[in-house]
Amino acid sequence: MLKRFSIVAILFVLAVPVRAAEGIVHLATSTSTANSGLLTVLRPAFEKSSGLGLTVTAVGTGRALRLGRQGAVDVVLVHAPEAENRFVFDGYGIDRRPVMFNYFVIVGPTDDPAGLRGARDIREAMARIADSGAGFVSRGDDSGTHKRENRLWNDASIEPYGNTWYLELGVGMARALKSASDKGFYTLSDMGTWLAHAPDLELALLFEGGELLYNPYHVIAVNPERNANVNHEGAGVLVDWLVSEEAQNLIDAFRIDGTELFRPRWDMN
């Protein structure tokens, strides 16, 4: 059993942030990097290494990219490749680089009423949830996890919306896991957040593996040509640092009870 992971306080701004002051870099990132506890390691190390301050807005990937489009942040660290590519293609982001990866997993009630343990692949796993009507909690927040969930339903030729077994919440990963635990439902989670919160949940990891559950994270600087008020110099320092040997070694070493939550960029596909 994994031990409880206590997340050290970080500055998370849930509203549209005030513009970064000189010497401050503002990062918008997915809730998974916060809920897992990874940022409690990376943030102080970056500040010590660079001499810059770092403020963090932890929201779903969709909202993080919207903040980037608005020029409300300097850098985004997110995990939705198609949305990231659109962000760059539309001219809002530059210098997109791979940082790390983990995998999505399906977790649910330990008695597994939908029989996911016997599924041959993720498409069959999603179909078993739908066919059984056992209950599924969706983040419903346009996050990277929500985007991947939608893709999984689509690949399985299933339309979940409007069904009584499908619950959309519009919340972050930690709250979605708690709701699934309380209700005895299934949900899709990134591995890092699942491992960080598993000890407090009445859930089991029931399906993992396969290309469709691969979960890469990329860092992107906001384009100063679109938003002249961004801290472009500071953004470049943060982007370079996140892919540096120092940061990658911290990511590689980040574990809970010996279990690795994210894999560094050198192991990416």
HUJO-V854791 format. One record per backbone hydrogen bond with DSSP energy under -0.5 kcal/mol. NH is the residue of the N-H (numbers start at 1). CO is the residue of the C=O. E is the energy in kcal/mol with one decimal. If there is no record, write none. Layout:
BEGIN
NH,CO,E / NH,CO,E
END
This chain:
BEGIN
5,196,-0.8 / 6,4,-0.6 / 7,5,-0.6 / 8,6,-0.5 / 12,10,-1.0 / 13,11,-0.5 / 13,56,-1.1 / 14,12,-0.6 / 24,21,-2.1 / 25,53,-2.7 / 27,25,-0.6 / 27,55,-2.8 / 28,75,-2.5 / 29,57,-2.6 / 30,77,-1.4 / 33,30,-0.8 / 34,30,-0.7 / 35,31,-3.9 / 36,32,-1.7 / 37,34,-1.2 / 39,33,-1.7 / 40,37,-1.0 / 41,38,-1.6 / 42,38,-2.1 / 43,39,-2.2 / 45,41,-1.1 / 46,42,-2.6 / 47,43,-2.4 / 48,44,-2.2 / 49,45,-2.3 / 50,46,-2.9 / 51,47,-2.0 / 53,23,-2.9 / 55,25,-2.3 / 56,11,-1.4 / 57,27,-2.8 / 58,56,-0.6 / 59,29,-2.6 / 59,57,-0.8 / 62,142,-1.4 / 64,60,-2.5 / 65,61,-2.4 / 66,62,-1.6 / 67,63,-2.4 / 68,64,-1.7 / 69,65,-2.2 / 70,66,-1.9 / 71,67,-0.6 / 71,68,-0.9 / 72,67,-2.4 / 73,67,-0.7 / 74,26,-2.4 / 75,26,-1.7 / 76,220,-2.6 / 77,28,-2.1 / 78,218,-2.2 / 84,80,-2.6 / 85,81,-2.6 / 86,82,-1.8 / 87,83,-2.2 / 88,84,-2.1 / 89,85,-2.9 / 90,86,-2.6 / 91,88,-1.7 / 92,87,-1.9 / 93,87,-1.0 / 94,221,-3.0 / 97,219,-2.5 / 99,217,-2.6 / 100,217,-1.2 / 101,263,-2.0 / 102,215,-1.8 / 104,213,-3.0 / 105,189,-2.9 / 106,207,-2.6 / 107,105,-0.6 / 107,187,-2.4 / 108,204,-2.1 / 112,109,-2.0 / 115,112,-1.7 / 118,115,-1.3 / 119,116,-1.9 / 125,121,-2.0 / 126,122,-2.5 / 127,123,-2.2 / 128,124,-2.3 / 129,125,-1.7 / 130,126,-2.2 / 131,127,-3.0 / 132,128,-1.9 / 133,129,-1.4 / 134,129,-1.0 / 136,165,-2.9 / 137,186,-3.1 / 138,136,-0.6 / 138,167,-3.4 / 147,143,-2.6 / 148,144,-2.1 / 149,145,-2.6 / 150,146,-2.4 / 151,147,-1.7 / 152,148,-2.4 / 153,149,-2.3 / 154,150,-2.2 / 155,151,-2.9 / 156,152,-1.5 / 157,154,-1.6 / 158,153,-2.6 / 160,158,-0.7 / 163,160,-1.8 / 166,163,-1.4 / 167,136,-2.9 / 167,165,-0.6 / 168,166,-0.6 / 169,138,-2.0 / 170,139,-2.1 / 171,139,-1.4 / 176,172,-2.0 / 177,173,-2.5 / 178,174,-2.0 / 179,175,-2.3 / 180,176,-2.5 / 181,177,-2.4 / 182,178,-2.5 / 183,179,-2.3 / 184,180,-1.5 / 185,180,-2.1 / 186,135,-2.7 / 187,107,-2.2 / 188,137,-0.5 / 189,105,-2.6 / 191,103,-2.2 / 194,190,-2.0 / 195,191,-2.7 / 196,192,-1.9 / 197,193,-1.6 / 198,194,-2.0 / 200,197,-1.8 / 201,198,-1.9 / 203,201,-1.0 / 204,108,-2.9 / 206,106,-2.5 / 206,204,-0.6 / 207,106,-1.7 / 209,104,-0.5 / 213,210,-1.6 / 214,211,-1.6 / 215,102,-2.5 / 217,100,-3.0 / 218,78,-2.5 / 219,97,-2.6 / 220,76,-2.7 / 221,94,-2.1 / 222,74,-2.7 / 223,92,-2.8 / 226,223,-1.3 / 227,223,-1.6 / 230,227,-1.6 / 232,230,-1.7 / 235,231,-2.4 / 236,232,-2.3 / 237,233,-1.6 / 238,234,-2.2 / 239,235,-2.8 / 240,236,-2.5 / 241,237,-2.1 / 242,238,-2.6 / 243,239,-1.1 / 244,241,-1.5 / 247,241,-0.6 / 248,244,-2.6 / 249,245,-2.3 / 250,246,-1.6 / 251,247,-2.4 / 252,248,-2.4 / 253,249,-1.8 / 254,250,-0.9 / 254,251,-0.7 / 255,253,-0.5 / 256,259,-2.0 / 259,256,-2.0 / 260,258,-0.5 / 261,254,-1.3 / 262,254,-0.5 / 263,101,-3.5 / 265,99,-1.0 / 267,264,-1.8 / 268,265,-1.7
END
